[in-house]
Amino acid sequence: MRQPLLAGNWKMYKSIAEARTFIKSLRSALGPISNRQVVVCPPFTELTTVAEELKGSPIALGAQNAHWEKQGAFTGEISVGMVAETGCQFVIVGHSERRQYFSETDATVQKRMQAVIAGGLTPIVCIGETLQERESNQTFAVIERQIKIGLANIARPSEIVIAYEPVWAIGTGKTATPEQAQEVHAFVRQQISALYGEPAAQAMRILYGGSVKPENIAALMQQPDIDGGLVGGACLDADSFAKIVNFDVAQKTAAR
C-alpha cells in the first residue's frame, strides 16, 4: 500500500513570526502521526524558521520551487542546494501558478525536476488542465503531454510524486468530484506504466490538488488511485490542515 502524503502549499502567505506560531499550533493539533506522511511548503524566507520549529517532528519540509542550475546569474531564483541546506526534503515543481504567471513550460518543469532529483530531494511534480481545456475535451491530451515531456528520462520514477491539479479547481472553491479525480489519476498511472513499467506506476504516489478541504478529503482518499493531497488555502489554518491530515486511513485501506 502506498503511504498517503498530505502536503500543504503556503504559497505567498505568512510572515516569519506567523510561520513560527503556525507550526507550534499545527504540531499540537496533529498529535501523533502514523500511516501517512506530512509536508509543509512555506515561502523561501520561512524555510529556516520552519525547519527549526519542526525539529523532533515527523513533519517534513518542502520548498515551492527550485532552479535547475546549481548557481549562476539568475536573480530571484533559488537552487536545489540552497533549499536542501535549510532541511528541505521535497520541492514542488511546475505548479499551475508557476506555469500561468511565470511562463513555466513542460520543458522547464522537466529541468527543475531533474535538478531536484540530482540534489537528493523528492520533487512533487504538478500537472493539470485549465477549464477551457476540460470543456473542450482536451484533459487527457494535456495530461499525456505534460507527463511525456515534463516527466521524461527519470532513472527512479517511483521516487517522485505527481500532483494532479485541475487548474479550474485551484482557489475557486470548485472541486473535481472524487470520480472525476479518480478518472484522471487512473489515466496518469496508465501513462507512467507505459513510460516506466507497471511496478513503477503502482509504487508512485499521485496526489490530488484543487480545493482540498476537511469536508472532502475522506471521499477523495477512498479512490484507489488518489494517494494524498496537495493542499492550498485549507492548509493555512492549523486546525483545518490537521483535520485533512487526520482523515480516516482505514477508509483508504478498505478502498484497496
The 8 nearest C-alpha neighbors of each residue, nearest first, counted from 0:
[[1, 2, 252, 255, 202, 3, 201, 251],
 [2, 0, 3, 202, 204, 226, 203, 201],
 [1, 3, 35, 0, 4, 34, 36, 226],
 [4, 2, 35, 226, 227, 36, 1, 5],
 [3, 5, 36, 227, 35, 37, 6, 2],
 [6, 4, 228, 37, 227, 244, 229, 36],
 [7, 5, 38, 229, 39, 37, 230, 228],
 [6, 8, 230, 39, 234, 40, 229, 231],
 [9, 7, 40, 231, 10, 230, 39, 6],
 [8, 10, 41, 12, 40, 7, 11, 235],
 [9, 11, 8, 12, 42, 41, 63, 231],
 [12, 10, 42, 9, 13, 41, 8, 14],
 [11, 13, 10, 9, 14, 42, 41, 235],
 [14, 12, 17, 18, 15, 11, 9, 16],
 [13, 15, 17, 16, 18, 12, 45, 44],
 [14, 16, 18, 17, 45, 19, 13, 48],
 [17, 15, 19, 18, 14, 20, 13, 21],
 [16, 18, 14, 20, 13, 19, 15, 21],
 [19, 17, 21, 15, 16, 20, 13, 14],
 [18, 20, 16, 17, 21, 22, 15, 49],
 [19, 21, 17, 23, 18, 22, 24, 16],
 [22, 20, 18, 24, 23, 19, 17, 25],
 [23, 21, 25, 24, 19, 20, 26, 18],
 [22, 24, 20, 26, 21, 25, 27, 19],
 [25, 23, 21, 27, 22, 26, 237, 28],
 [26, 24, 237, 22, 28, 27, 23, 29],
 [27, 25, 29, 23, 28, 24, 22, 30],
 [26, 28, 24, 25, 29, 30, 23, 22],
 [27, 29, 25, 26, 30, 241, 24, 238],
 [30, 28, 241, 26, 27, 25, 31, 32],
 [29, 31, 28, 27, 26, 32, 25, 241],
 [32, 30, 29, 33, 26, 57, 27, 56],
 [33, 31, 30, 35, 29, 34, 57, 36],
 [34, 32, 35, 31, 36, 57, 245, 248],
 [33, 35, 2, 32, 36, 3, 248, 4],
 [36, 34, 3, 33, 2, 4, 37, 32],
 [35, 37, 4, 3, 5, 38, 2, 34],
 [36, 38, 5, 58, 6, 4, 59, 35],
 [39, 37, 6, 59, 60, 58, 7, 5],
 [38, 40, 7, 60, 6, 61, 41, 8],
 [39, 41, 61, 8, 62, 7, 9, 63],
 [40, 42, 9, 45, 46, 39, 43, 62],
 [43, 41, 44, 45, 11, 10, 46, 63],
 [42, 44, 46, 45, 41, 62, 63, 82],
 [45, 43, 42, 46, 15, 47, 41, 48],
 [44, 46, 48, 43, 15, 42, 47, 49],
 [45, 47, 49, 43, 48, 44, 50, 85],
 [48, 46, 50, 85, 49, 45, 51, 44],
 [47, 49, 51, 45, 50, 46, 52, 19],
 [48, 50, 52, 46, 51, 47, 45, 53],
 [51, 49, 47, 53, 48, 52, 46, 86],
 [52, 50, 48, 49, 53, 54, 47, 46],
 [51, 53, 49, 50, 54, 48, 22, 19],
 [54, 52, 50, 56, 51, 49, 55, 58],
 [55, 53, 56, 51, 52, 50, 57, 58],
 [54, 56, 53, 57, 52, 58, 51, 50],
 [55, 57, 53, 58, 54, 26, 59, 52],
 [58, 56, 59, 55, 32, 37, 53, 36],
 [59, 57, 37, 56, 38, 53, 60, 36],
 [60, 58, 38, 37, 57, 39, 88, 61],
 [59, 61, 87, 39, 38, 88, 40, 89],
 [60, 62, 89, 40, 87, 90, 88, 39],
 [63, 61, 90, 40, 64, 91, 89, 41],
 [62, 64, 91, 90, 40, 61, 42, 41],
 [63, 65, 91, 62, 92, 90, 66, 77],
 [66, 64, 78, 77, 79, 111, 67, 76],
 [67, 65, 78, 68, 77, 111, 76, 79],
 [66, 68, 111, 114, 110, 65, 69, 78],
 [69, 67, 70, 66, 78, 71, 114, 79],
 [68, 70, 78, 67, 80, 79, 71, 66],
 [71, 69, 68, 78, 72, 73, 77, 66],
 [70, 72, 73, 68, 69, 74, 78, 76],
 [71, 73, 74, 70, 76, 75, 68, 69],
 [74, 72, 71, 76, 75, 70, 77, 66],
 [75, 73, 76, 72, 71, 77, 70, 66],
 [74, 76, 73, 77, 72, 66, 78, 65],
 [75, 77, 74, 73, 66, 78, 65, 64],
 [78, 76, 65, 66, 81, 79, 75, 82],
 [79, 77, 66, 81, 65, 80, 69, 68],
 [78, 80, 82, 81, 65, 115, 83, 118],
 [81, 79, 83, 78, 82, 84, 118, 69],
 [80, 82, 78, 84, 79, 83, 77, 85],
 [81, 83, 79, 84, 85, 80, 87, 78],
 [82, 84, 87, 80, 86, 85, 81, 79],
 [85, 83, 81, 82, 86, 80, 87, 79],
 [86, 84, 47, 83, 82, 87, 46, 50],
 [87, 85, 83, 84, 50, 88, 60, 82],
 [88, 86, 60, 61, 83, 89, 85, 82],
 [87, 89, 120, 61, 60, 121, 86, 59],
 [90, 88, 61, 121, 120, 122, 87, 62],
 [91, 89, 62, 122, 61, 63, 64, 123],
 [90, 92, 123, 63, 64, 122, 124, 62],
 [91, 93, 124, 64, 94, 123, 125, 90],
 [94, 92, 125, 108, 124, 97, 95, 98],
 [93, 95, 125, 97, 96, 92, 98, 91],
 [94, 96, 98, 97, 99, 93, 166, 125],
 [97, 95, 99, 98, 94, 100, 101, 93],
 [98, 96, 101, 94, 95, 100, 99, 103],
 [97, 99, 103, 95, 102, 96, 101, 100],
 [100, 98, 96, 97, 95, 101, 102, 103],
 [99, 101, 97, 96, 98, 102, 103, 95],
 [100, 102, 97, 103, 98, 99, 96, 104],
 [103, 101, 98, 100, 99, 104, 97, 96],
 [104, 102, 98, 101, 97, 107, 93, 108],
 [105, 103, 106, 107, 108, 98, 102, 93],
 [104, 106, 149, 108, 107, 148, 145, 109],
 [105, 107, 109, 104, 108, 149, 148, 110],
 [108, 106, 110, 104, 109, 105, 103, 111],
 [109, 107, 105, 111, 93, 106, 110, 149],
 [108, 110, 149, 112, 106, 107, 111, 150],
 [111, 109, 107, 113, 112, 108, 67, 114],
 [112, 110, 67, 114, 108, 113, 109, 66],
 [111, 113, 109, 115, 114, 110, 122, 108],
 [112, 114, 116, 110, 115, 111, 117, 109],
 [115, 113, 117, 67, 111, 112, 116, 118],
 [114, 116, 118, 112, 113, 120, 117, 79],
 [115, 117, 113, 119, 118, 114, 120, 121],
 [118, 116, 114, 119, 115, 113, 120, 112],
 [119, 117, 115, 116, 120, 114, 79, 80],
 [118, 120, 116, 117, 115, 121, 88, 83],
 [121, 119, 88, 115, 116, 89, 118, 122],
 [120, 122, 89, 159, 116, 88, 90, 115],
 [123, 121, 90, 159, 89, 124, 91, 112],
 [124, 122, 91, 160, 161, 92, 90, 162],
 [123, 125, 161, 92, 122, 162, 93, 91],
 [126, 124, 162, 94, 93, 161, 163, 92],
 [125, 127, 163, 164, 162, 145, 142, 124],
 [128, 126, 165, 164, 163, 166, 142, 129],
 [127, 129, 165, 166, 138, 132, 133, 141],
 [130, 128, 166, 132, 131, 167, 133, 165],
 [129, 131, 167, 133, 132, 134, 128, 166],
 [132, 130, 134, 129, 133, 135, 128, 137],
 [131, 133, 137, 129, 135, 130, 134, 128],
 [132, 134, 138, 130, 136, 135, 131, 137],
 [135, 133, 131, 136, 132, 130, 137, 138],
 [134, 136, 132, 133, 137, 131, 138, 130],
 [137, 135, 133, 134, 138, 132, 139, 140],
 [136, 138, 132, 140, 135, 133, 139, 141],
 [139, 137, 133, 141, 140, 136, 128, 132],
 [138, 140, 142, 141, 137, 143, 183, 186],
 [139, 141, 143, 137, 142, 138, 144, 136],
 [142, 140, 144, 138, 139, 143, 137, 145],
 [141, 143, 139, 145, 144, 140, 146, 138],
 [142, 144, 140, 146, 141, 145, 139, 147],
 [145, 143, 147, 141, 146, 142, 148, 140],
 [144, 146, 142, 149, 148, 143, 147, 105],
 [145, 147, 150, 149, 143, 144, 148, 142],
 [146, 148, 144, 145, 151, 150, 149, 143],
 [149, 147, 151, 145, 146, 150, 105, 144],
 [148, 150, 109, 105, 146, 145, 108, 151],
 [151, 149, 146, 148, 147, 109, 152, 153],
 [150, 152, 148, 147, 149, 153, 109, 146],
 [153, 151, 154, 150, 113, 156, 109, 148],
 [154, 152, 156, 155, 151, 150, 113, 195],
 [153, 155, 156, 152, 157, 195, 158, 116],
 [156, 154, 153, 157, 158, 159, 199, 195],
 [157, 155, 158, 153, 159, 154, 199, 195],
 [156, 158, 203, 199, 202, 159, 155, 200],
 [159, 157, 156, 155, 203, 160, 121, 202],
 [158, 160, 122, 157, 121, 156, 123, 161],
 [159, 161, 123, 204, 205, 122, 124, 203],
 [162, 160, 205, 124, 123, 125, 206, 163],
 [163, 161, 206, 125, 205, 207, 124, 164],
 [162, 164, 207, 126, 127, 208, 125, 206],
 [165, 163, 208, 127, 209, 166, 126, 207],
 [164, 166, 127, 128, 167, 168, 209, 129],
 [167, 165, 129, 168, 169, 128, 164, 127],
 [166, 168, 130, 165, 129, 169, 171, 173],
 [167, 169, 209, 173, 174, 166, 165, 171],
 [170, 168, 209, 166, 171, 210, 167, 165],
 [169, 171, 172, 210, 168, 232, 209, 231],
 [172, 170, 173, 169, 168, 210, 167, 174],
 [171, 173, 210, 170, 174, 168, 169, 209],
 [174, 172, 168, 171, 210, 175, 167, 169],
 [175, 173, 168, 210, 209, 176, 172, 211],
 [174, 176, 179, 180, 177, 173, 168, 209],
 [175, 177, 179, 178, 174, 180, 219, 181],
 [178, 176, 219, 180, 179, 181, 175, 218],
 [177, 179, 181, 176, 180, 182, 222, 175],
 [180, 178, 176, 182, 181, 177, 175, 183],
 [179, 181, 177, 183, 178, 182, 175, 184],
 [180, 182, 184, 178, 183, 179, 185, 177],
 [181, 183, 179, 185, 180, 184, 178, 186],
 [182, 184, 186, 185, 180, 181, 187, 179],
 [185, 183, 181, 187, 186, 182, 224, 180],
 [184, 186, 188, 182, 183, 187, 224, 181],
 [187, 185, 183, 189, 184, 188, 190, 182],
 [188, 186, 184, 190, 189, 185, 183, 191],
 [187, 189, 191, 185, 190, 186, 200, 192],
 [188, 190, 186, 192, 187, 191, 193, 185],
 [191, 189, 193, 187, 192, 188, 186, 194],
 [192, 190, 188, 194, 200, 193, 189, 195],
 [193, 191, 196, 197, 200, 189, 195, 190],
 [192, 194, 190, 191, 196, 195, 189, 197],
 [195, 193, 191, 192, 196, 190, 147, 151],
 [194, 196, 192, 191, 193, 199, 197, 156],
 [197, 195, 192, 199, 198, 193, 194, 200],
 [196, 198, 192, 200, 199, 201, 195, 193],
 [199, 197, 201, 200, 196, 202, 192, 195],
 [200, 198, 157, 202, 197, 201, 196, 203],
 [201, 199, 197, 192, 191, 203, 198, 188],
 [200, 202, 198, 199, 203, 197, 188, 192],
 [203, 201, 199, 157, 200, 198, 204, 1],
 [204, 202, 157, 200, 201, 199, 160, 205],
 [203, 205, 160, 226, 206, 161, 202, 1],
 [206, 204, 161, 226, 162, 225, 160, 203],
 [207, 205, 162, 227, 228, 226, 225, 163],
 [206, 208, 228, 163, 162, 229, 164, 227],
 [209, 207, 164, 229, 228, 163, 230, 211],
 [208, 210, 169, 168, 164, 211, 174, 165],
 [211, 209, 172, 169, 174, 170, 168, 212],
 [210, 212, 209, 230, 208, 216, 215, 233],
 [213, 211, 214, 215, 233, 216, 210, 243],
 [214, 212, 243, 216, 242, 215, 239, 211],
 [213, 215, 212, 216, 217, 211, 243, 218],
 [216, 214, 212, 218, 213, 217, 219, 211],
 [215, 217, 219, 218, 213, 212, 220, 214],
 [218, 216, 220, 219, 215, 246, 221, 247],
 [219, 217, 221, 220, 215, 216, 177, 222],
 [218, 220, 177, 216, 217, 221, 222, 215],
 [219, 221, 217, 222, 218, 225, 251, 216],
 [220, 222, 251, 218, 219, 254, 250, 217],
 [221, 223, 220, 225, 224, 219, 181, 254],
 [224, 222, 225, 255, 254, 221, 181, 220],
 [223, 225, 222, 184, 185, 181, 226, 205],
 [226, 224, 222, 223, 220, 206, 227, 205],
 [227, 225, 3, 206, 205, 204, 224, 4],
 [228, 226, 206, 4, 3, 5, 225, 207],
 [227, 229, 207, 206, 5, 208, 230, 6],
 [228, 230, 208, 6, 7, 207, 206, 5],
 [229, 231, 7, 228, 211, 234, 8, 6],
 [232, 230, 8, 233, 234, 7, 9, 229],
 [233, 231, 234, 235, 230, 170, 210, 9],
 [232, 234, 235, 231, 212, 239, 240, 236],
 [235, 233, 240, 7, 232, 236, 231, 230],
 [236, 234, 233, 232, 9, 237, 240, 231],
 [235, 237, 239, 234, 238, 240, 233, 21],
 [238, 236, 25, 240, 239, 24, 241, 21],
 [237, 239, 241, 240, 236, 28, 242, 25],
 [238, 240, 242, 236, 241, 237, 233, 213],
 [239, 241, 234, 243, 237, 242, 238, 233],
 [242, 240, 238, 244, 29, 243, 239, 28],
 [241, 243, 245, 239, 240, 244, 213, 238],
 [242, 244, 213, 240, 241, 245, 246, 216],
 [245, 243, 241, 242, 246, 5, 240, 37],
 [244, 246, 242, 243, 241, 247, 29, 248],
 [247, 245, 243, 244, 217, 248, 242, 216],
 [246, 248, 249, 250, 245, 217, 251, 220],
 [247, 249, 251, 250, 246, 252, 34, 245],
 [250, 248, 252, 251, 247, 253, 254, 246],
 [251, 249, 253, 248, 252, 247, 221, 254],
 [252, 250, 221, 254, 248, 249, 253, 220],
 [251, 253, 249, 255, 254, 250, 248, 0],
 [254, 252, 250, 255, 251, 249, 221, 248],
 [253, 255, 251, 252, 221, 223, 250, 222],
 [254, 252, 253, 223, 251, 0, 221, 222]]
